[in-house]
């Protein structure tokens, strides 16, 4: 191979894609909805498994495992330049792709004739019918016609959909989760309050915003889904890992200068606690910060809503049997 030796090529292939990204592109890695997976901030159709390092860029139907594969197929670096960079025989800066992916046009999935499966799925997760019905009436939740996914819609100030998150309604196996291509993170799913308020609660996902509203029963604040969070793997938090303010939160605060309080309602697992601590540090001083993570370790608000529903059902059965 002109320009590089077989030994250099073999050495370049030793680094995995996830190792390369964590070392050289930490700010571009965003924790995906699926456990153990990350995605790129600039390309939400790119997914990489943290343990195996296998990655797949769905929109271009390319994949691989090594850092060499990633640099060539994703960032468009020439083969020889990529090999030399990974062998540390060229300047440490590896230039980004000169041909960035063109932004796809956003379009909501067609709606199903009814929302039966969405109601059944969310109510089974502990969400109240009243909350679901309110979201459907507001046009921010519906059932897709193709795969019967729950579609959580984010709208701009004019009421135009700019974002959508899909969540599978089938309960067997690993649930399907994905953002609709072309979605704008600046307009993630958000539950509006009744009346004026200067309070905002933030959640990792849309379903947790619905669950918390079910538990509290009051619409006295905005409830914003961050569209996922990213955090280092537990046990690796001392390694360099760049925290960036969530785009959904930053955009919301820019549009709503009246906000005075941010209630952090991330999950109570390691990633949620890590994100909560960094969010509090990033926004303290300018806003009143309230950390309100679910009390049980490793839990989210959907888990709590389901537990409450099951407890109520048990009490009703006990009363009926008397």
ZICOR-V431283 format. One record per residue. N is the residue number from 1. SS is DSSP state (h for helix, s for strand, l for the rest). NEAR is the number of other ideal C-beta (glycine too) atoms within 12 Angstrom. D_CENTER is the distance of its C-alpha to the mean C-alpha in Angstrom with 2 decimals. Layout:
# ZICOR-V431283
n=N ss=SS near=NEAR d_center=D_CENTER
n=N ss=SS near=NEAR d_center=D_CENTER
This chain:
# ZICOR-V431283
n=1 ss=l near=14 d_center=41.71
n=2 ss=l near=10 d_center=42.99
n=3 ss=l near=17 d_center=41.63
n=4 ss=l near=25 d_center=40.12
n=5 ss=l near=16 d_center=41.59
n=6 ss=h near=12 d_center=40.50
n=7 ss=h near=14 d_center=40.06
n=8 ss=h near=25 d_center=37.68
n=9 ss=h near=23 d_center=35.62
n=10 ss=h near=17 d_center=35.51
n=11 ss=h near=21 d_center=34.49
n=12 ss=h near=35 d_center=31.69
n=13 ss=l near=29 d_center=30.27
n=14 ss=l near=21 d_center=30.05
n=15 ss=l near=29 d_center=26.79
n=16 ss=s near=27 d_center=23.62
n=17 ss=h near=42 d_center=20.75
n=18 ss=h near=33 d_center=18.39
n=19 ss=h near=26 d_center=21.30
n=20 ss=h near=35 d_center=21.80
n=21 ss=h near=35 d_center=18.28
n=22 ss=h near=28 d_center=18.19
n=23 ss=h near=23 d_center=21.66
n=24 ss=h near=28 d_center=21.77
n=25 ss=l near=31 d_center=18.32
n=26 ss=h near=25 d_center=16.37
n=27 ss=h near=19 d_center=14.97
n=28 ss=h near=27 d_center=13.56
n=29 ss=s near=39 d_center=11.53
n=30 ss=s near=37 d_center=7.80
n=31 ss=s near=38 d_center=6.55
n=32 ss=l near=34 d_center=5.30
n=33 ss=l near=35 d_center=5.07
n=34 ss=l near=21 d_center=8.79
n=35 ss=l near=22 d_center=10.75
n=36 ss=l near=20 d_center=12.54
n=37 ss=s near=30 d_center=10.64
n=38 ss=s near=38 d_center=9.46
n=39 ss=s near=33 d_center=9.22
n=40 ss=s near=35 d_center=11.20
n=41 ss=l near=24 d_center=10.40
n=42 ss=l near=24 d_center=13.26
n=43 ss=l near=36 d_center=12.78
n=44 ss=l near=37 d_center=9.67
n=45 ss=l near=28 d_center=12.28
n=46 ss=s near=37 d_center=13.06
n=47 ss=s near=32 d_center=12.06
n=48 ss=s near=41 d_center=14.00
n=49 ss=s near=24 d_center=15.03
n=50 ss=l near=30 d_center=15.64
n=51 ss=l near=14 d_center=18.88
n=52 ss=l near=18 d_center=20.53
n=53 ss=l near=29 d_center=19.25
n=54 ss=l near=23 d_center=19.53
n=55 ss=s near=37 d_center=17.42
n=56 ss=s near=28 d_center=17.41
n=57 ss=s near=27 d_center=16.96
n=58 ss=l near=21 d_center=17.05
n=59 ss=l near=24 d_center=18.12
n=60 ss=l near=20 d_center=21.06
n=61 ss=l near=11 d_center=21.62
n=62 ss=s near=21 d_center=22.25
n=63 ss=s near=24 d_center=21.40
n=64 ss=s near=28 d_center=22.88
n=65 ss=l near=24 d_center=22.75
n=66 ss=s near=32 d_center=24.69
n=67 ss=h near=36 d_center=24.06
n=68 ss=h near=36 d_center=26.94
n=69 ss=h near=31 d_center=25.27
n=70 ss=h near=43 d_center=22.19
n=71 ss=h near=35 d_center=24.39
n=72 ss=h near=28 d_center=26.60
n=73 ss=h near=26 d_center=24.31
n=74 ss=l near=37 d_center=21.28
n=75 ss=l near=34 d_center=22.84
n=76 ss=l near=21 d_center=26.23
n=77 ss=l near=30 d_center=28.31
n=78 ss=l near=21 d_center=31.79
n=79 ss=h near=23 d_center=32.62
n=80 ss=h near=23 d_center=35.30
n=81 ss=h near=24 d_center=33.34
n=82 ss=h near=35 d_center=30.36
n=83 ss=h near=35 d_center=32.77
n=84 ss=h near=26 d_center=34.58
n=85 ss=h near=31 d_center=31.51
n=86 ss=h near=36 d_center=30.26
n=87 ss=l near=25 d_center=33.83
n=88 ss=l near=18 d_center=33.84
n=89 ss=l near=19 d_center=36.89
n=90 ss=l near=22 d_center=35.52
n=91 ss=l near=10 d_center=33.98
n=92 ss=l near=13 d_center=30.76
n=93 ss=l near=12 d_center=28.85
n=94 ss=l near=31 d_center=27.41
n=95 ss=l near=18 d_center=27.08
n=96 ss=l near=19 d_center=24.00
n=97 ss=l near=22 d_center=24.51
n=98 ss=l near=9 d_center=27.01
n=99 ss=l near=12 d_center=25.67
n=100 ss=l near=13 d_center=22.04
n=101 ss=l near=23 d_center=20.34
n=102 ss=l near=12 d_center=21.37
n=103 ss=l near=15 d_center=18.82
n=104 ss=l near=18 d_center=18.79
n=105 ss=l near=12 d_center=19.99
n=106 ss=l near=24 d_center=17.65
n=107 ss=l near=17 d_center=19.06
n=108 ss=l near=31 d_center=18.14
n=109 ss=l near=27 d_center=19.06
n=110 ss=l near=16 d_center=22.53
n=111 ss=s near=23 d_center=22.85
n=112 ss=l near=22 d_center=24.68
n=113 ss=l near=12 d_center=28.04
n=114 ss=l near=15 d_center=26.73
n=115 ss=l near=29 d_center=23.71
n=116 ss=h near=18 d_center=25.39
n=117 ss=h near=27 d_center=22.83
n=118 ss=h near=38 d_center=19.97
n=119 ss=h near=27 d_center=22.34
n=120 ss=h near=20 d_center=23.38
n=121 ss=h near=30 d_center=19.98
n=122 ss=h near=40 d_center=18.65
n=123 ss=h near=29 d_center=22.07
n=124 ss=h near=23 d_center=22.11
n=125 ss=l near=35 d_center=18.93
n=126 ss=l near=33 d_center=20.99
n=127 ss=l near=40 d_center=20.03
n=128 ss=l near=26 d_center=23.31
n=129 ss=h near=20 d_center=24.82
n=130 ss=h near=18 d_center=25.55
n=131 ss=h near=36 d_center=21.94
n=132 ss=h near=37 d_center=21.03
n=133 ss=h near=20 d_center=24.14
n=134 ss=h near=24 d_center=23.40
n=135 ss=h near=37 d_center=20.03
n=136 ss=h near=28 d_center=21.87
n=137 ss=h near=13 d_center=24.69
n=138 ss=h near=24 d_center=22.49
n=139 ss=l near=22 d_center=21.13
n=140 ss=l near=35 d_center=17.45
n=141 ss=s near=42 d_center=17.33
n=142 ss=s near=35 d_center=19.30
n=143 ss=s near=34 d_center=19.87
n=144 ss=s near=32 d_center=19.83
n=145 ss=l near=18 d_center=23.24
n=146 ss=l near=16 d_center=22.49
n=147 ss=l near=21 d_center=20.44
n=148 ss=l near=28 d_center=20.36
n=149 ss=l near=33 d_center=16.60
n=150 ss=s near=45 d_center=15.43
n=151 ss=s near=41 d_center=14.37
n=152 ss=s near=49 d_center=12.62
n=153 ss=s near=39 d_center=14.01
n=154 ss=s near=41 d_center=13.65
n=155 ss=s near=29 d_center=17.11
n=156 ss=l near=19 d_center=18.97
n=157 ss=l near=16 d_center=22.11
n=158 ss=l near=9 d_center=24.28
n=159 ss=l near=14 d_center=22.42
n=160 ss=l near=15 d_center=21.29
n=161 ss=s near=30 d_center=18.04
n=162 ss=s near=29 d_center=15.87
n=163 ss=s near=38 d_center=12.41
n=164 ss=s near=38 d_center=11.61
n=165 ss=s near=44 d_center=9.14
n=166 ss=s near=35 d_center=11.16
n=167 ss=s near=40 d_center=11.63
n=168 ss=l near=27 d_center=14.85
n=169 ss=l near=31 d_center=17.68
n=170 ss=l near=18 d_center=19.67
n=171 ss=l near=15 d_center=19.97
n=172 ss=l near=9 d_center=21.44
n=173 ss=l near=7 d_center=19.64
n=174 ss=l near=14 d_center=16.01
n=175 ss=l near=23 d_center=14.08
n=176 ss=l near=24 d_center=12.82
n=177 ss=s near=29 d_center=9.20
n=178 ss=s near=31 d_center=8.57
n=179 ss=s near=43 d_center=8.41
n=180 ss=l near=35 d_center=12.09
n=181 ss=l near=25 d_center=13.67
n=182 ss=l near=23 d_center=14.65
n=183 ss=l near=36 d_center=12.10
n=184 ss=l near=29 d_center=12.48
n=185 ss=h near=34 d_center=9.67
n=186 ss=h near=25 d_center=12.74
n=187 ss=h near=36 d_center=12.98
n=188 ss=l near=42 d_center=9.89
n=189 ss=l near=46 d_center=11.18
n=190 ss=s near=41 d_center=13.82
n=191 ss=s near=42 d_center=16.77
n=192 ss=l near=28 d_center=19.91
n=193 ss=l near=24 d_center=22.67
n=194 ss=l near=16 d_center=26.25
n=195 ss=l near=12 d_center=28.32
n=196 ss=l near=15 d_center=27.84
n=197 ss=l near=22 d_center=25.85
n=198 ss=l near=20 d_center=24.82
n=199 ss=s near=29 d_center=22.18
n=200 ss=s near=39 d_center=18.39
n=201 ss=s near=42 d_center=16.08
n=202 ss=s near=52 d_center=12.39
n=203 ss=s near=47 d_center=9.96
n=204 ss=l near=46 d_center=6.63
n=205 ss=l near=40 d_center=6.69
n=206 ss=h near=47 d_center=9.58
n=207 ss=h near=44 d_center=11.80
n=208 ss=h near=47 d_center=12.18
n=209 ss=h near=46 d_center=13.41
n=210 ss=h near=47 d_center=15.84
n=211 ss=h near=40 d_center=16.93
n=212 ss=h near=43 d_center=17.74
n=213 ss=h near=38 d_center=19.67
n=214 ss=h near=35 d_center=21.48
n=215 ss=h near=31 d_center=22.50
n=216 ss=h near=26 d_center=23.62
n=217 ss=l near=16 d_center=25.09
n=218 ss=l near=18 d_center=25.22
n=219 ss=l near=26 d_center=23.56
n=220 ss=l near=22 d_center=24.68
n=221 ss=l near=34 d_center=21.55
n=222 ss=s near=37 d_center=18.54
n=223 ss=s near=44 d_center=15.38
n=224 ss=s near=45 d_center=12.21
n=225 ss=s near=46 d_center=8.60
n=226 ss=l near=46 d_center=6.64
n=227 ss=l near=43 d_center=3.75
n=228 ss=l near=41 d_center=2.18
n=229 ss=l near=42 d_center=5.40
n=230 ss=l near=37 d_center=7.81
n=231 ss=l near=37 d_center=11.27
n=232 ss=l near=26 d_center=14.43
n=233 ss=l near=24 d_center=15.70
n=234 ss=l near=19 d_center=17.99
n=235 ss=l near=10 d_center=21.41
n=236 ss=l near=18 d_center=20.39
n=237 ss=l near=18 d_center=19.44
n=238 ss=l near=10 d_center=22.82
n=239 ss=l near=15 d_center=22.10
n=240 ss=l near=15 d_center=21.12
n=241 ss=l near=28 d_center=17.42
n=242 ss=l near=21 d_center=16.63
n=243 ss=l near=26 d_center=14.64
n=244 ss=l near=25 d_center=13.74
n=245 ss=l near=26 d_center=13.30
n=246 ss=l near=36 d_center=10.01
n=247 ss=h near=28 d_center=11.12
n=248 ss=h near=40 d_center=10.39
n=249 ss=h near=39 d_center=12.54
n=250 ss=h near=23 d_center=15.08
n=251 ss=h near=25 d_center=15.69
n=252 ss=h near=37 d_center=16.12
n=253 ss=h near=28 d_center=18.55
n=254 ss=h near=16 d_center=20.43
n=255 ss=h near=21 d_center=21.00
n=256 ss=l near=26 d_center=21.99
n=257 ss=l near=12 d_center=24.43
n=258 ss=l near=18 d_center=25.78
n=259 ss=l near=29 d_center=22.98
n=260 ss=l near=21 d_center=24.63
n=261 ss=s near=26 d_center=22.51
n=262 ss=s near=39 d_center=18.88
n=263 ss=s near=35 d_center=18.18
n=264 ss=s near=40 d_center=15.41
n=265 ss=l near=45 d_center=14.25
n=266 ss=l near=43 d_center=11.62
n=267 ss=l near=40 d_center=12.46
n=268 ss=l near=27 d_center=15.75
n=269 ss=l near=25 d_center=15.02
n=270 ss=h near=24 d_center=15.50
n=271 ss=h near=35 d_center=12.00
n=272 ss=h near=38 d_center=11.83
n=273 ss=h near=28 d_center=15.39
n=274 ss=h near=31 d_center=15.01
n=275 ss=h near=38 d_center=12.36
n=276 ss=h near=36 d_center=14.62
n=277 ss=h near=23 d_center=17.62
n=278 ss=h near=29 d_center=16.47
n=279 ss=h near=39 d_center=15.30
n=280 ss=h near=26 d_center=18.69
n=281 ss=h near=18 d_center=20.55
n=282 ss=h near=23 d_center=19.06
n=283 ss=h near=30 d_center=19.98
n=284 ss=s near=18 d_center=23.03
n=285 ss=l near=10 d_center=26.26
n=286 ss=l near=16 d_center=25.13
n=287 ss=s near=27 d_center=23.51
n=288 ss=s near=18 d_center=24.45
n=289 ss=s near=27 d_center=21.73
n=290 ss=s near=22 d_center=21.44
n=291 ss=s near=27 d_center=19.48
n=292 ss=l near=30 d_center=19.17
n=293 ss=l near=36 d_center=17.28
n=294 ss=l near=32 d_center=18.42
n=295 ss=l near=17 d_center=21.80
n=296 ss=l near=16 d_center=21.59
n=297 ss=l near=14 d_center=20.31
n=298 ss=l near=18 d_center=17.23
n=299 ss=l near=24 d_center=16.75
n=300 ss=l near=36 d_center=14.38
n=301 ss=h near=42 d_center=15.86
n=302 ss=h near=36 d_center=15.77
n=303 ss=h near=28 d_center=17.92
n=304 ss=h near=30 d_center=20.22
n=305 ss=h near=34 d_center=20.65
n=306 ss=h near=30 d_center=21.61
n=307 ss=h near=23 d_center=24.01
n=308 ss=h near=25 d_center=25.60
n=309 ss=h near=25 d_center=26.10
n=310 ss=h near=17 d_center=27.74
n=311 ss=h near=15 d_center=29.93
n=312 ss=h near=18 d_center=31.12
n=313 ss=h near=17 d_center=31.95
n=314 ss=h near=14 d_center=33.87
n=315 ss=h near=14 d_center=35.86
n=316 ss=h near=13 d_center=36.74
n=317 ss=h near=12 d_center=38.00
n=318 ss=h near=11 d_center=39.99
n=319 ss=h near=10 d_center=41.55
n=320 ss=h near=9 d_center=42.44
n=321 ss=h near=8 d_center=44.18
n=322 ss=l near=7 d_center=46.45
